[in-house]
Amino acid sequence: MKVLLVIDLQRDFCPGGALAVSEGDKIVPLVNRLMREGDYDLRIATLDWHPEDHGSFATNHPGRSCFELGELEGVPQVLWPVHCVQGSSGAEFHSDIEAQRFDHIVRKGLGPLIDSYSGFFDNQKRGATELYEVLKAEATRRGESPEEIEIHVVGLALDYCVGFTALDAAELKLKVSVVVDGTRAVNVKAGDDEAMLRRLVGAGVQLIPSRDVLPEIAQTESVRVKAHERRPEIQL
């Protein structure tokens, strides 16, 4: 079973949003094309879906600033601008994403005292979303085992939610690849994207360009990541 997993392609993570990722909107045409033309059996989206009092918001830590490293339930936590609040316009999908193509939507980060970068687990692995159960149920329906599930991950952002989702998928023994021109990074610190790519490779995650999924894709139509438009060769 082959799955496209689209991570947090929400308004707040795109230019003009509360926690905008540079060029985050540039991946939307490619993601739509992957959904339309990719050979996927299942297309799943995740959404950050925070309450207003979420502990990752800097405004809920008096005297602290956005992007500082704080603490949440004893665990280091980047303090973010208020973003993707449940029911807000910023939590909605980017307006150009073809959301009707999603077979399932997973909401994460619902609890105020813990963050959830990954689409599978919260950051402390105290709880899981329904994502893995959805994948297992669909695989069982098709007469396949979970080990046969192949996942391609795209979305926002590479150095946080995309990366941690892929790492957890690898830990769950799924076959997982990140489509590198289908993501962008926050880069709170310069080089965070490269650090995550090295971490992914070390965990056995494949890094692939979209042309491996859509071999006929034209250069004029391809949405490219400047430093990652070819399969990265990373020194570990």
C-alpha positions as CSV (number, residue, x, y, z in Angstrom):
1,M,0.0,0.0,0.0
2,K,1.4,3.4,-1.0
3,V,0.4,6.5,1.0
4,L,1.0,10.2,0.4
5,L,1.1,12.0,3.7
6,V,0.7,15.8,3.5
7,I,1.8,17.5,6.6
8,D,0.3,20.7,7.9
9,L,-0.2,22.6,4.7
10,Q,-2.2,25.3,6.5
11,R,-2.6,29.0,6.1
12,D,-0.6,29.9,9.2
13,F,2.5,28.1,7.8
14,C,2.4,29.8,4.5
15,P,3.4,33.4,3.6
16,G,1.1,35.9,5.3
17,G,0.4,33.4,8.1
18,A,1.3,33.6,11.8
19,L,4.2,31.2,11.5
20,A,5.1,31.5,7.9
21,V,7.6,29.2,6.3
22,S,9.5,30.9,3.5
23,E,8.1,29.8,0.2
24,G,5.8,27.4,2.0
25,D,3.1,28.1,-0.6
26,K,5.4,27.2,-3.5
27,I,5.0,23.5,-2.8
28,V,1.2,23.5,-3.2
29,P,1.1,22.9,-7.0
30,L,3.4,20.0,-6.7
31,V,1.4,18.5,-3.8
32,N,-1.7,18.8,-5.8
33,R,-0.1,17.1,-8.7
34,L,1.2,14.3,-6.5
35,M,-2.3,13.7,-5.2
36,R,-3.8,13.7,-8.7
37,E,-1.1,11.8,-10.6
38,G,0.9,9.8,-8.1
39,D,0.3,6.1,-7.8
40,Y,-1.1,6.4,-4.2
41,D,-3.7,4.1,-2.6
42,L,-4.3,6.6,0.2
43,R,-3.9,10.4,0.7
44,I,-3.8,11.6,4.2
45,A,-3.4,15.1,5.6
46,T,-2.4,16.2,9.1
47,L,-3.4,19.5,10.7
48,D,-1.9,21.3,13.7
49,W,-5.0,22.0,15.8
50,H,-4.2,23.9,18.9
51,P,-6.3,25.3,21.7
52,E,-5.8,29.0,22.5
53,D,-4.0,28.2,25.7
54,H,-1.5,25.8,24.1
55,G,1.8,25.6,26.0
56,S,3.9,26.1,22.9
57,F,2.7,29.6,22.4
58,A,5.1,32.3,23.6
59,T,2.2,34.5,24.7
60,N,1.3,31.8,27.3
61,H,4.8,32.3,28.9
62,P,5.0,35.8,30.3
63,G,8.2,37.5,29.6
64,R,9.3,35.0,27.0
65,S,9.7,35.7,23.3
66,C,8.8,33.8,20.1
67,F,11.5,31.3,19.0
68,E,13.2,31.1,22.4
69,L,13.8,27.7,23.8
70,G,11.5,27.2,26.8
71,E,10.1,24.1,28.6
72,L,6.8,22.3,28.5
73,E,6.1,19.6,31.0
74,G,9.8,19.2,31.7
75,V,10.8,18.9,28.1
76,P,12.6,21.5,26.0
77,Q,10.1,23.4,23.8
78,V,10.5,26.1,21.1
79,L,8.1,28.9,22.0
80,W,6.1,29.7,18.9
81,P,3.8,32.5,17.7
82,V,0.2,31.7,18.2
83,H,-0.7,29.5,15.2
84,C,-3.3,27.0,13.9
85,V,-5.8,27.7,16.7
86,Q,-8.7,25.3,16.5
87,G,-11.4,26.7,14.2
88,S,-9.4,29.8,13.1
89,S,-8.8,30.7,9.5
90,G,-5.1,30.2,10.0
91,A,-5.7,26.5,10.8
92,E,-7.4,25.9,7.5
93,F,-5.7,24.3,4.6
94,H,-4.0,26.6,2.1
95,S,-6.7,27.9,-0.2
96,D,-5.2,26.2,-3.3
97,I,-4.8,22.8,-1.9
98,E,-7.2,20.2,-3.4
99,A,-8.4,19.1,0.0
100,Q,-11.3,17.1,-1.4
101,R,-8.7,14.5,-2.5
102,F,-7.8,13.6,1.1
103,D,-9.1,10.2,2.3
104,H,-8.5,11.1,5.9
105,I,-7.5,14.1,8.0
106,V,-5.5,13.7,11.3
107,R,-5.6,16.6,13.8
108,K,-2.7,16.9,16.3
109,G,-1.5,19.1,19.1
110,L,-5.0,19.2,20.7
111,G,-3.8,19.1,24.3
112,P,-2.6,22.3,25.9
113,L,0.3,20.8,27.9
114,I,2.1,18.9,25.1
115,D,3.1,19.6,21.5
116,S,2.9,17.2,18.6
117,Y,5.3,17.8,15.7
118,S,4.8,14.2,14.4
119,G,1.6,13.0,12.7
120,F,2.0,9.8,14.7
121,F,2.8,10.8,18.3
122,D,3.0,13.8,20.7
123,N,6.5,15.0,21.4
124,Q,6.9,13.0,24.6
125,K,5.3,9.9,23.0
126,R,2.7,9.8,25.8
127,G,-0.1,9.5,23.3
128,A,-0.7,8.6,19.7
129,T,-2.9,10.1,17.0
130,E,-5.1,7.8,15.0
131,L,-2.7,7.8,12.0
132,Y,-1.0,4.5,12.5
133,E,-4.3,2.7,13.3
134,V,-5.8,4.2,10.1
135,L,-2.8,2.9,8.1
136,K,-2.9,-0.6,9.7
137,A,-6.7,-0.9,9.2
138,E,-6.4,0.0,5.5
139,A,-3.5,-2.4,5.0
140,T,-5.5,-5.2,6.7
141,R,-8.5,-4.5,4.5
142,R,-6.1,-4.9,1.5
143,G,-4.7,-8.1,2.9
144,E,-1.3,-6.5,3.5
145,S,0.9,-6.2,6.6
146,P,2.0,-2.9,8.1
147,E,5.6,-3.6,7.0
148,E,4.4,-3.4,3.4
149,I,3.1,0.2,3.8
150,E,5.2,2.7,1.8
151,I,4.8,6.4,2.8
152,H,5.9,9.5,0.9
153,V,5.9,12.6,3.1
154,V,5.5,16.2,1.9
155,G,4.3,19.5,3.6
156,L,5.5,21.9,6.3
157,A,7.9,22.1,7.8
158,L,10.9,19.9,6.9
159,D,12.9,20.6,10.1
160,Y,9.9,20.0,12.4
161,C,6.6,18.3,11.6
162,V,7.7,16.7,8.3
163,G,11.0,15.5,9.8
164,F,9.5,14.1,13.0
165,T,6.7,12.4,11.2
166,A,9.1,10.6,8.9
167,L,11.4,9.7,11.9
168,D,8.4,8.1,13.7
169,A,7.3,6.3,10.5
170,A,10.8,4.8,10.3
171,E,10.7,3.8,14.0
172,L,7.4,2.1,13.3
173,K,9.2,0.0,10.6
174,L,7.3,1.6,7.7
175,K,9.0,2.3,4.4
176,V,9.2,6.0,4.4
177,S,10.6,8.7,2.0
178,V,10.6,12.5,2.1
179,V,9.9,14.1,-1.2
180,V,12.5,16.9,-0.8
181,D,11.0,19.3,-3.3
182,G,7.6,18.9,-1.7
183,T,8.7,20.5,1.6
184,R,10.3,23.7,3.0
185,A,12.0,24.4,6.3
186,V,11.4,27.0,9.1
187,N,15.2,27.3,9.9
188,V,14.8,29.0,13.2
189,K,18.6,28.4,13.3
190,A,20.5,28.4,10.0
191,G,21.2,24.9,8.9
192,D,18.3,23.3,10.8
193,D,17.1,21.9,7.4
194,E,20.4,20.2,6.7
195,A,20.6,18.8,10.3
196,M,17.2,17.2,9.8
197,L,18.2,15.8,6.5
198,R,21.2,14.1,8.1
199,R,19.1,12.8,10.9
200,L,16.6,11.4,8.4
201,V,19.2,9.6,6.4
202,G,20.7,8.2,9.6
203,A,17.3,6.8,10.5
204,G,17.0,5.1,7.2
205,V,14.5,7.5,5.6
206,Q,14.9,7.9,1.9
207,L,15.2,11.3,0.4
208,I,13.7,11.5,-3.1
209,P,12.9,14.1,-5.7
210,S,9.4,14.3,-7.1
211,R,10.7,13.2,-10.5
212,D,11.1,9.7,-8.9
213,V,7.4,9.7,-8.3
214,L,6.3,11.6,-11.4
215,P,9.1,10.8,-13.9
216,E,7.5,12.8,-16.7
217,I,7.4,16.0,-14.6
218,A,8.7,18.9,-16.7
219,Q,11.4,21.2,-15.2
220,T,9.2,24.2,-15.9
221,E,6.4,22.7,-13.8
222,S,8.5,21.3,-11.0
223,V,8.5,23.1,-7.7
224,R,12.2,22.9,-6.6
225,V,14.0,23.4,-3.3
226,K,17.2,25.3,-4.2
227,A,19.6,23.2,-2.2
228,H,17.7,20.0,-2.5
229,E,16.5,19.8,-6.1
230,R,18.6,16.6,-6.5
231,R,18.8,13.7,-4.1
232,P,21.0,15.0,-1.3
233,E,24.3,13.3,-0.8
234,I,24.8,13.9,3.0
235,Q,28.0,13.1,4.9
236,L,27.1,11.5,8.1
